[in-house]
């Protein structure tokens, strides 16, 4: 079931699919509104969620809680 980015919660884990790529991450912090610092569950790299969707949402876009 797809969820909205506005409903992400700190500490929860999610899977994002967009343009054929899948990312599993945990929300680490929300330093300001609509900015989410996340940790990739596979590589343990930290980045901002907006970096993954800065080119828009593809036809396969899906965001779900793990």
mmCIF file of the N, C-alpha and C atoms, coordinates in Angstrom:
data_MODEL
# 
_entry.id   MODEL 
# 
loop_
_atom_site.group_PDB 
_atom_site.id 
_atom_site.type_symbol 
_atom_site.label_atom_id 
_atom_site.label_alt_id 
_atom_site.label_comp_id 
_atom_site.label_asym_id 
_atom_site.label_entity_id 
_atom_site.label_seq_id 
_atom_site.pdbx_PDB_ins_code 
_atom_site.Cartn_x 
_atom_site.Cartn_y 
_atom_site.Cartn_z 
_atom_site.occupancy 
_atom_site.B_iso_or_equiv 
_atom_site.pdbx_formal_charge 
_atom_site.auth_seq_id 
_atom_site.auth_comp_id 
_atom_site.auth_asym_id 
_atom_site.auth_atom_id 
_atom_site.pdbx_PDB_model_num 
ATOM 1   N N  . UNK A 1 1  ? 0.843  -1.182 0.000   1.00 0.00 ? 1  UNK A N  1 
ATOM 2   C CA . UNK A 1 1  ? 0.000  0.000  0.000   1.00 0.00 ? 1  UNK A CA 1 
ATOM 3   C C  . UNK A 1 1  ? 0.889  1.247  0.000   1.00 0.00 ? 1  UNK A C  1 
ATOM 4   N N  . UNK A 1 2  ? 0.692  2.113  -0.948  1.00 0.00 ? 2  UNK A N  1 
ATOM 5   C CA . UNK A 1 2  ? 1.498  3.327  -1.074  1.00 0.00 ? 2  UNK A CA 1 
ATOM 6   C C  . UNK A 1 2  ? 1.100  4.341  -0.003  1.00 0.00 ? 2  UNK A C  1 
ATOM 7   N N  . UNK A 1 3  ? 2.116  5.046  0.489   1.00 0.00 ? 3  UNK A N  1 
ATOM 8   C CA . UNK A 1 3  ? 1.871  6.105  1.465   1.00 0.00 ? 3  UNK A CA 1 
ATOM 9   C C  . UNK A 1 3  ? 2.428  7.410  0.924   1.00 0.00 ? 3  UNK A C  1 
ATOM 10  N N  . UNK A 1 4  ? 2.030  8.490  1.511   1.00 0.00 ? 4  UNK A N  1 
ATOM 11  C CA . UNK A 1 4  ? 2.490  9.814  1.115   1.00 0.00 ? 4  UNK A CA 1 
ATOM 12  C C  . UNK A 1 4  ? 3.783  10.166 1.849   1.00 0.00 ? 4  UNK A C  1 
ATOM 13  N N  . UNK A 1 5  ? 4.644  10.921 1.196   1.00 0.00 ? 5  UNK A N  1 
ATOM 14  C CA . UNK A 1 5  ? 5.882  11.370 1.840   1.00 0.00 ? 5  UNK A CA 1 
ATOM 15  C C  . UNK A 1 5  ? 5.566  12.172 3.097   1.00 0.00 ? 5  UNK A C  1 
ATOM 16  N N  . UNK A 1 6  ? 4.448  12.869 3.125   1.00 0.00 ? 6  UNK A N  1 
ATOM 17  C CA . UNK A 1 6  ? 4.062  13.664 4.289   1.00 0.00 ? 6  UNK A CA 1 
ATOM 18  C C  . UNK A 1 6  ? 3.820  12.809 5.528   1.00 0.00 ? 6  UNK A C  1 
ATOM 19  N N  . UNK A 1 7  ? 3.619  11.505 5.349   1.00 0.00 ? 7  UNK A N  1 
ATOM 20  C CA . UNK A 1 7  ? 3.299  10.610 6.464   1.00 0.00 ? 7  UNK A CA 1 
ATOM 21  C C  . UNK A 1 7  ? 4.494  9.843  7.000   1.00 0.00 ? 7  UNK A C  1 
ATOM 22  N N  . UNK A 1 8  ? 5.705  10.145 6.534   1.00 0.00 ? 8  UNK A N  1 
ATOM 23  C CA . UNK A 1 8  ? 6.896  9.456  7.030   1.00 0.00 ? 8  UNK A CA 1 
ATOM 24  C C  . UNK A 1 8  ? 7.163  9.828  8.484   1.00 0.00 ? 8  UNK A C  1 
ATOM 25  N N  . UNK A 1 9  ? 7.640  8.865  9.253   1.00 0.00 ? 9  UNK A N  1 
ATOM 26  C CA . UNK A 1 9  ? 7.902  9.085  10.677  1.00 0.00 ? 9  UNK A CA 1 
ATOM 27  C C  . UNK A 1 9  ? 9.330  8.697  11.011  1.00 0.00 ? 9  UNK A C  1 
ATOM 28  N N  . UNK A 1 10 ? 9.935  9.469  11.885  1.00 0.00 ? 10 UNK A N  1 
ATOM 29  C CA . UNK A 1 10 ? 11.301 9.215  12.342  1.00 0.00 ? 10 UNK A CA 1 
ATOM 30  C C  . UNK A 1 10 ? 11.387 7.829  12.973  1.00 0.00 ? 10 UNK A C  1 
ATOM 31  N N  . UNK A 1 11 ? 12.429 7.077  12.584  1.00 0.00 ? 11 UNK A N  1 
ATOM 32  C CA . UNK A 1 11 ? 12.653 5.747  13.129  1.00 0.00 ? 11 UNK A CA 1 
ATOM 33  C C  . UNK A 1 11 ? 12.004 4.623  12.333  1.00 0.00 ? 11 UNK A C  1 
ATOM 34  N N  . UNK A 1 12 ? 11.043 4.932  11.478  1.00 0.00 ? 12 UNK A N  1 
ATOM 35  C CA . UNK A 1 12 ? 10.356 3.913  10.679  1.00 0.00 ? 12 UNK A CA 1 
ATOM 36  C C  . UNK A 1 12 ? 11.169 3.580  9.429   1.00 0.00 ? 12 UNK A C  1 
ATOM 37  N N  . UNK A 1 13 ? 10.919 2.390  8.877   1.00 0.00 ? 13 UNK A N  1 
ATOM 38  C CA . UNK A 1 13 ? 11.631 1.922  7.687   1.00 0.00 ? 13 UNK A CA 1 
ATOM 39  C C  . UNK A 1 13 ? 10.662 1.872  6.506   1.00 0.00 ? 13 UNK A C  1 
ATOM 40  N N  . UNK A 1 14 ? 11.191 2.235  5.326   1.00 0.00 ? 14 UNK A N  1 
ATOM 41  C CA . UNK A 1 14 ? 10.364 2.348  4.134   1.00 0.00 ? 14 UNK A CA 1 
ATOM 42  C C  . UNK A 1 14 ? 11.089 1.796  2.911   1.00 0.00 ? 14 UNK A C  1 
ATOM 43  N N  . UNK A 1 15 ? 10.303 1.495  1.868   1.00 0.00 ? 15 UNK A N  1 
ATOM 44  C CA . UNK A 1 15 ? 10.845 1.085  0.571   1.00 0.00 ? 15 UNK A CA 1 
ATOM 45  C C  . UNK A 1 15 ? 10.302 2.064  -0.477  1.00 0.00 ? 15 UNK A C  1 
ATOM 46  N N  . UNK A 1 16 ? 11.208 2.647  -1.249  1.00 0.00 ? 16 UNK A N  1 
ATOM 47  C CA . UNK A 1 16 ? 10.846 3.565  -2.323  1.00 0.00 ? 16 UNK A CA 1 
ATOM 48  C C  . UNK A 1 16 ? 11.240 2.935  -3.647  1.00 0.00 ? 16 UNK A C  1 
ATOM 49  N N  . UNK A 1 17 ? 10.304 2.878  -4.575  1.00 0.00 ? 17 UNK A N  1 
ATOM 50  C CA . UNK A 1 17 ? 10.578 2.434  -5.938  1.00 0.00 ? 17 UNK A CA 1 
ATOM 51  C C  . UNK A 1 17 ? 10.289 3.613  -6.845  1.00 0.00 ? 17 UNK A C  1 
ATOM 52  N N  . UNK A 1 18 ? 11.240 3.931  -7.729  1.00 0.00 ? 18 UNK A N  1 
ATOM 53  C CA . UNK A 1 18 ? 11.080 5.060  -8.638  1.00 0.00 ? 18 UNK A CA 1 
ATOM 54  C C  . UNK A 1 18 ? 12.034 4.875  -9.817  1.00 0.00 ? 18 UNK A C  1 
ATOM 55  N N  . UNK A 1 19 ? 11.519 5.000  -11.018 1.00 0.00 ? 19 UNK A N  1 
ATOM 56  C CA . UNK A 1 19 ? 12.316 4.844  -12.243 1.00 0.00 ? 19 UNK A CA 1 
ATOM 57  C C  . UNK A 1 19 ? 13.130 3.545  -12.250 1.00 0.00 ? 19 UNK A C  1 
ATOM 58  N N  . UNK A 1 20 ? 12.500 2.462  -11.820 1.00 0.00 ? 20 UNK A N  1 
ATOM 59  C CA . UNK A 1 20 ? 13.140 1.154  -11.884 1.00 0.00 ? 20 UNK A CA 1 
ATOM 60  C C  . UNK A 1 20 ? 14.134 0.859  -10.780 1.00 0.00 ? 20 UNK A C  1 
ATOM 61  N N  . UNK A 1 21 ? 14.350 1.776  -9.873  1.00 0.00 ? 21 UNK A N  1 
ATOM 62  C CA . UNK A 1 21 ? 15.282 1.547  -8.770  1.00 0.00 ? 21 UNK A CA 1 
ATOM 63  C C  . UNK A 1 21 ? 14.504 1.436  -7.462  1.00 0.00 ? 21 UNK A C  1 
ATOM 64  N N  . UNK A 1 22 ? 15.002 0.597  -6.565  1.00 0.00 ? 22 UNK A N  1 
ATOM 65  C CA . UNK A 1 22 ? 14.371 0.409  -5.269  1.00 0.00 ? 22 UNK A CA 1 
ATOM 66  C C  . UNK A 1 22 ? 15.362 0.747  -4.163  1.00 0.00 ? 22 UNK A C  1 
ATOM 67  N N  . UNK A 1 23 ? 14.888 1.518  -3.199  1.00 0.00 ? 23 UNK A N  1 
ATOM 68  C CA . UNK A 1 23 ? 15.698 1.927  -2.058  1.00 0.00 ? 23 UNK A CA 1 
ATOM 69  C C  . UNK A 1 23 ? 14.947 1.573  -0.791  1.00 0.00 ? 23 UNK A C  1 
ATOM 70  N N  . UNK A 1 24 ? 15.630 0.954  0.151   1.00 0.00 ? 24 UNK A N  1 
ATOM 71  C CA . UNK A 1 24 ? 15.066 0.707  1.476   1.00 0.00 ? 24 UNK A CA 1 
ATOM 72  C C  . UNK A 1 24 ? 15.839 1.570  2.449   1.00 0.00 ? 24 UNK A C  1 
ATOM 73  N N  . UNK A 1 25 ? 15.122 2.303  3.265   1.00 0.00 ? 25 UNK A N  1 
ATOM 74  C CA . UNK A 1 25 ? 15.766 3.274  4.141   1.00 0.00 ? 25 UNK A CA 1 
ATOM 75  C C  . UNK A 1 25 ? 15.003 3.439  5.436   1.00 0.00 ? 25 UNK A C  1 
ATOM 76  N N  . UNK A 1 26 ? 15.683 4.047  6.408   1.00 0.00 ? 26 UNK A N  1 
ATOM 77  C CA . UNK A 1 26 ? 15.086 4.400  7.690   1.00 0.00 ? 26 UNK A CA 1 
ATOM 78  C C  . UNK A 1 26 ? 15.193 5.904  7.848   1.00 0.00 ? 26 UNK A C  1 
ATOM 79  N N  . UNK A 1 27 ? 14.112 6.534  8.280   1.00 0.00 ? 27 UNK A N  1 
ATOM 80  C CA . UNK A 1 27 ? 14.124 7.975  8.514   1.00 0.00 ? 27 UNK A CA 1 
ATOM 81  C C  . UNK A 1 27 ? 14.889 8.248  9.805   1.00 0.00 ? 27 UNK A C  1 
ATOM 82  N N  . UNK A 1 28 ? 15.954 9.023  9.700   1.00 0.00 ? 28 UNK A N  1 
ATOM 83  C CA . UNK A 1 28 ? 16.800 9.314  10.855  1.00 0.00 ? 28 UNK A CA 1 
ATOM 84  C C  . UNK A 1 28 ? 16.448 10.649 11.512  1.00 0.00 ? 28 UNK A C  1 
ATOM 85  N N  . UNK A 1 29 ? 16.090 11.639 10.692  1.00 0.00 ? 29 UNK A N  1 
ATOM 86  C CA . UNK A 1 29 ? 15.829 12.972 11.235  1.00 0.00 ? 29 UNK A CA 1 
ATOM 87  C C  . UNK A 1 29 ? 15.001 13.767 10.247  1.00 0.00 ? 29 UNK A C  1 
ATOM 88  N N  . UNK A 1 30 ? 14.289 14.753 10.765  1.00 0.00 ? 30 UNK A N  1 
ATOM 89  C CA . UNK A 1 30 ? 13.519 15.685 9.949   1.00 0.00 ? 30 UNK A CA 1 
ATOM 90  C C  . UNK A 1 30 ? 13.915 17.090 10.372  1.00 0.00 ? 30 UNK A C  1 
ATOM 91  N N  . UNK A 1 31 ? 15.068 17.591 9.863   1.00 0.00 ? 31 UNK A N  1 
ATOM 92  C CA . UNK A 1 31 ? 15.579 18.883 10.324  1.00 0.00 ? 31 UNK A CA 1 
ATOM 93  C C  . UNK A 1 31 ? 14.676 20.073 9.995   1.00 0.00 ? 31 UNK A C  1 
ATOM 94  N N  . UNK A 1 32 ? 13.878 19.956 8.940   1.00 0.00 ? 32 UNK A N  1 
ATOM 95  C CA . UNK A 1 32 ? 12.902 20.992 8.611   1.00 0.00 ? 32 UNK A CA 1 
ATOM 96  C C  . UNK A 1 32 ? 11.760 20.336 7.860   1.00 0.00 ? 32 UNK A C  1 
ATOM 97  N N  . UNK A 1 33 ? 10.684 21.063 7.700   1.00 0.00 ? 33 UNK A N  1 
ATOM 98  C CA . UNK A 1 33 ? 9.496  20.510 7.063   1.00 0.00 ? 33 UNK A CA 1 
ATOM 99  C C  . UNK A 1 33 ? 9.807  19.989 5.656   1.00 0.00 ? 33 UNK A C  1 
ATOM 100 N N  . UNK A 1 34 ? 9.327  18.781 5.373   1.00 0.00 ? 34 UNK A N  1 
ATOM 101 C CA . UNK A 1 34 ? 9.494  18.111 4.075   1.00 0.00 ? 34 UNK A CA 1 
ATOM 102 C C  . UNK A 1 34 ? 10.948 17.820 3.710   1.00 0.00 ? 34 UNK A C  1 
ATOM 103 N N  . UNK A 1 35 ? 11.834 17.796 4.694   1.00 0.00 ? 35 UNK A N  1 
ATOM 104 C CA . UNK A 1 35 ? 13.227 17.384 4.501   1.00 0.00 ? 35 UNK A CA 1 
ATOM 105 C C  . UNK A 1 35 ? 13.452 16.187 5.415   1.00 0.00 ? 35 UNK A C  1 
ATOM 106 N N  . UNK A 1 36 ? 13.835 15.068 4.828   1.00 0.00 ? 36 UNK A N  1 
ATOM 107 C CA . UNK A 1 36 ? 14.028 13.855 5.601   1.00 0.00 ? 36 UNK A CA 1 
ATOM 108 C C  . UNK A 1 36 ? 15.446 13.343 5.401   1.00 0.00 ? 36 UNK A C  1 
ATOM 109 N N  . UNK A 1 37 ? 16.217 13.264 6.474   1.00 0.00 ? 37 UNK A N  1 
ATOM 110 C CA . UNK A 1 37 ? 17.542 12.647 6.419   1.00 0.00 ? 37 UNK A CA 1 
ATOM 111 C C  . UNK A 1 37 ? 17.328 11.166 6.675   1.00 0.00 ? 37 UNK A C  1 
ATOM 112 N N  . UNK A 1 38 ? 17.784 10.333 5.734   1.00 0.00 ? 38 UNK A N  1 
ATOM 113 C CA . UNK A 1 38 ? 17.523 8.906  5.809   1.00 0.00 ? 38 UNK A CA 1 
ATOM 114 C C  . UNK A 1 38 ? 18.831 8.115  5.756   1.00 0.00 ? 38 UNK A C  1 
ATOM 115 N N  . UNK A 1 39 ? 18.776 6.870  6.227   1.00 0.00 ? 39 UNK A N  1 
ATOM 116 C CA . UNK A 1 39 ? 19.914 5.962  6.160   1.00 0.00 ? 39 UNK A CA 1 
ATOM 117 C C  . UNK A 1 39 ? 19.511 4.783  5.298   1.00 0.00 ? 39 UNK A C  1 
ATOM 118 N N  . UNK A 1 40 ? 20.288 4.517  4.244   1.00 0.00 ? 40 UNK A N  1 
ATOM 119 C CA . UNK A 1 40 ? 20.049 3.378  3.367   1.00 0.00 ? 40 UNK A CA 1 
ATOM 120 C C  . UNK A 1 40 ? 20.281 2.104  4.173   1.00 0.00 ? 40 UNK A C  1 
ATOM 121 N N  . UNK A 1 41 ? 19.341 1.169  4.141   1.00 0.00 ? 41 UNK A N  1 
ATOM 122 C CA . UNK A 1 41 ? 19.449 -0.042 4.945   1.00 0.00 ? 41 UNK A CA 1 
ATOM 123 C C  . UNK A 1 41 ? 20.446 -1.042 4.374   1.00 0.00 ? 41 UNK A C  1 
ATOM 124 N N  . UNK A 1 42 ? 20.812 -0.903 3.106   1.00 0.00 ? 42 UNK A N  1 
ATOM 125 C CA . UNK A 1 42 ? 21.779 -1.810 2.498   1.00 0.00 ? 42 UNK A CA 1 
ATOM 126 C C  . UNK A 1 42 ? 23.210 -1.283 2.628   1.00 0.00 ? 42 UNK A C  1 
ATOM 127 N N  . UNK A 1 43 ? 23.419 -0.015 2.240   1.00 0.00 ? 43 UNK A N  1 
ATOM 128 C CA . UNK A 1 43 ? 24.775 0.545  2.243   1.00 0.00 ? 43 UNK A CA 1 
ATOM 129 C C  . UNK A 1 43 ? 25.109 1.316  3.517   1.00 0.00 ? 43 UNK A C  1 
ATOM 130 N N  . UNK A 1 44 ? 24.095 1.636  4.324   1.00 0.00 ? 44 UNK A N  1 
ATOM 131 C CA . UNK A 1 44 ? 24.208 2.435  5.542   1.00 0.00 ? 44 UNK A CA 1 
ATOM 132 C C  . UNK A 1 44 ? 24.615 3.888  5.259   1.00 0.00 ? 44 UNK A C  1 
ATOM 133 N N  . UNK A 1 45 ? 24.530 4.293  4.000   1.00 0.00 ? 45 UNK A N  1 
ATOM 134 C CA . UNK A 1 45 ? 24.828 5.668  3.605   1.00 0.00 ? 45 UNK A CA 1 
ATOM 135 C C  . UNK A 1 45 ? 23.700 6.591  4.068   1.00 0.00 ? 45 UNK A C  1 
ATOM 136 N N  . UNK A 1 46 ? 24.055 7.806  4.474   1.00 0.00 ? 46 UNK A N  1 
ATOM 137 C CA . UNK A 1 46 ? 23.065 8.813  4.852   1.00 0.00 ? 46 UNK A CA 1 
ATOM 138 C C  . UNK A 1 46 ? 22.898 9.814  3.723   1.00 0.00 ? 46 UNK A C  1 
ATOM 139 N N  . UNK A 1 47 ? 21.661 10.209 3.464   1.00 0.00 ? 47 UNK A N  1 
ATOM 140 C CA . UNK A 1 47 ? 21.362 11.212 2.442   1.00 0.00 ? 47 UNK A CA 1 
ATOM 141 C C  . UNK A 1 47 ? 19.982 11.782 2.714   1.00 0.00 ? 47 UNK A C  1 
ATOM 142 N N  . UNK A 1 48 ? 19.591 12.764 1.936   1.00 0.00 ? 48 UNK A N  1 
ATOM 143 C CA . UNK A 1 48 ? 18.267 13.350 2.062   1.00 0.00 ? 48 UNK A CA 1 
ATOM 144 C C  . UNK A 1 48 ? 17.335 12.690 1.056   1.00 0.00 ? 48 UNK A C  1 
ATOM 145 N N  . UNK A 1 49 ? 16.128 12.388 1.472   1.00 0.00 ? 49 UNK A N  1 
ATOM 146 C CA . UNK A 1 49 ? 15.153 11.712 0.628   1.00 0.00 ? 49 UNK A CA 1 
ATOM 147 C C  . UNK A 1 49 ? 14.877 12.488 -0.659  1.00 0.00 ? 49 UNK A C  1 
ATOM 148 N N  . UNK A 1 50 ? 14.875 13.804 -0.589  1.00 0.00 ? 50 UNK A N  1 
ATOM 149 C CA . UNK A 1 50 ? 14.574 14.583 -1.793  1.00 0.00 ? 50 UNK A CA 1 
ATOM 150 C C  . UNK A 1 50 ? 15.605 14.364 -2.895  1.00 0.00 ? 50 UNK A C  1 
ATOM 151 N N  . UNK A 1 51 ? 16.806 13.864 -2.557  1.00 0.00 ? 51 UNK A N  1 
ATOM 152 C CA . UNK A 1 51 ? 17.811 13.541 -3.573  1.00 0.00 ? 51 UNK A CA 1 
ATOM 153 C C  . UNK A 1 51 ? 17.337 12.377 -4.448  1.00 0.00 ? 51 UNK A C  1 
ATOM 154 N N  . UNK A 1 52 ? 16.505 11.484 -3.902  1.00 0.00 ? 52 UNK A N  1 
ATOM 155 C CA . UNK A 1 52 ? 16.018 10.336 -4.658  1.00 0.00 ? 52 UNK A CA 1 
ATOM 156 C C  . UNK A 1 52 ? 14.871 10.694 -5.587  1.00 0.00 ? 52 UNK A C  1 
ATOM 157 N N  . UNK A 1 53 ? 14.155 11.748 -5.281  1.00 0.00 ? 53 UNK A N  1 
ATOM 158 C CA . UNK A 1 53 ? 12.990 12.096 -6.104  1.00 0.00 ? 53 UNK A CA 1 
ATOM 159 C C  . UNK A 1 53 ? 13.127 13.458 -6.769  1.00 0.00 ? 53 UNK A C  1 
ATOM 160 N N  . UNK A 1 54 ? 14.346 13.994 -6.814  1.00 0.00 ? 54 UNK A N  1 
ATOM 161 C CA . UNK A 1 54 ? 14.534 15.331 -7.382  1.00 0.00 ? 54 UNK A CA 1 
ATOM 162 C C  . UNK A 1 54 ? 14.240 15.398 -8.874  1.00 0.00 ? 54 UNK A C  1 
ATOM 163 N N  . UNK A 1 55 ? 14.263 14.263 -9.563  1.00 0.00 ? 55 UNK A N  1 
ATOM 164 C CA . UNK A 1 55 ? 13.972 14.242 -10.998 1.00 0.00 ? 55 UNK A CA 1 
ATOM 165 C C  . UNK A 1 55 ? 12.517 13.885 -11.275 1.00 0.00 ? 55 UNK A C  1 
ATOM 166 N N  . UNK A 1 56 ? 11.697 13.857 -10.241 1.00 0.00 ? 56 UNK A N  1 
ATOM 167 C CA . UNK A 1 56 ? 10.276 13.582 -10.411 1.00 0.00 ? 56 UNK A CA 1 
ATOM 168 C C  . UNK A 1 56 ? 9.919  12.162 -10.025 1.00 0.00 ? 56 UNK A C  1 
ATOM 169 N N  . UNK A 1 57 ? 8.669  11.850 -10.271 1.00 0.00 ? 57 UNK A N  1 
ATOM 170 C CA . UNK A 1 57 ? 8.142  10.534 -9.927  1.00 0.00 ? 57 UNK A CA 1 
ATOM 171 C C  . UNK A 1 57 ? 7.803  9.792  -11.207 1.00 0.00 ? 57 UNK A C  1 
ATOM 172 N N  . UNK A 1 58 ? 8.392  8.614  -11.375 1.00 0.00 ? 58 UNK A N  1 
ATOM 173 C CA . UNK A 1 58 ? 8.143  7.795  -12.554 1.00 0.00 ? 58 UNK A CA 1 
ATOM 174 C C  . UNK A 1 58 ? 6.821  7.059  -12.459 1.00 0.00 ? 58 UNK A C  1 
ATOM 175 N N  . UNK A 1 59 ? 6.459  6.372  -13.541 1.00 0.00 ? 59 UNK A N  1 
ATOM 176 C CA . UNK A 1 59 ? 5.210  5.614  -13.572 1.00 0.00 ? 59 UNK A CA 1 
ATOM 177 C C  . UNK A 1 59 ? 5.197  4.500  -12.536 1.00 0.00 ? 59 UNK A C  1 
ATOM 178 N N  . UNK A 1 60 ? 6.374  4.028  -12.144 1.00 0.00 ? 60 UNK A N  1 
ATOM 179 C CA . UNK A 1 60 ? 6.474  2.934  -11.174 1.00 0.00 ? 60 UNK A CA 1 
ATOM 180 C C  . UNK A 1 60 ? 6.645  3.434  -9.738  1.00 0.00 ? 60 UNK A C  1 
ATOM 181 N N  . UNK A 1 61 ? 6.485  4.745  -9.485  1.00 0.00 ? 61 UNK A N  1 
ATOM 182 C CA . UNK A 1 61 ? 6.692  5.318  -8.156  1.00 0.00 ? 61 UNK A CA 1 
ATOM 183 C C  . UNK A 1 61 ? 5.820  4.605  -7.126  1.00 0.00 ? 61 UNK A C  1 
ATOM 184 N N  . UNK A 1 62 ? 6.451  4.186  -6.033  1.00 0.00 ? 62 UNK A N  1 
ATOM 185 C CA . UNK A 1 62 ? 5.735  3.575  -4.939  1.00 0.00 ? 62 UNK A CA 1 
ATOM 186 C C  . UNK A 1 62 ? 6.529  3.787  -3.660  1.00 0.00 ? 62 UNK A C  1 
ATOM 187 N N  . UNK A 1 63 ? 5.867  4.125  -2.585  1.00 0.00 ? 63 UNK A N  1 
ATOM 188 C CA . UNK A 1 63 ? 6.498  4.312  -1.283  1.00 0.00 ? 63 UNK A CA 1 
ATOM 189 C C  . UNK A 1 63 ? 5.670  3.536  -0.278  1.00 0.00 ? 63 UNK A C  1 
ATOM 190 N N  . UNK A 1 64 ? 6.325  2.587  0.411   1.00 0.00 ? 64 UNK A N  1 
ATOM 191 C CA . UNK A 1 64 ? 5.596  1.757  1.365   1.00 0.00 ? 64 UNK A CA 1 
ATOM 192 C C  . UNK A 1 64 ? 6.409  1.558  2.629   1.00 0.00 ? 64 UNK A C  1 
ATOM 193 N N  . UNK A 1 65 ? 5.702  1.355  3.728   1.00 0.00 ? 65 UNK A N  1 
ATOM 194 C CA . UNK A 1 65 ? 6.364  1.085  5.006   1.00 0.00 ? 65 UNK A CA 1 
ATOM 195 C C  . UNK A 1 65 ? 6.747  -0.390 5.071   1.00 0.00 ? 65 UNK A C  1 
ATOM 196 N N  . UNK A 1 66 ? 7.923  -0.651 5.622   1.00 0.00 ? 66 UNK A N  1 
ATOM 197 C CA . UNK A 1 66 ? 8.380  -2.044 5.786   1.00 0.00 ? 66 UNK A CA 1 
ATOM 198 C C  . UNK A 1 66 ? 7.906  -2.601 7.114   1.00 0.00 ? 66 UNK A C  1 
# 
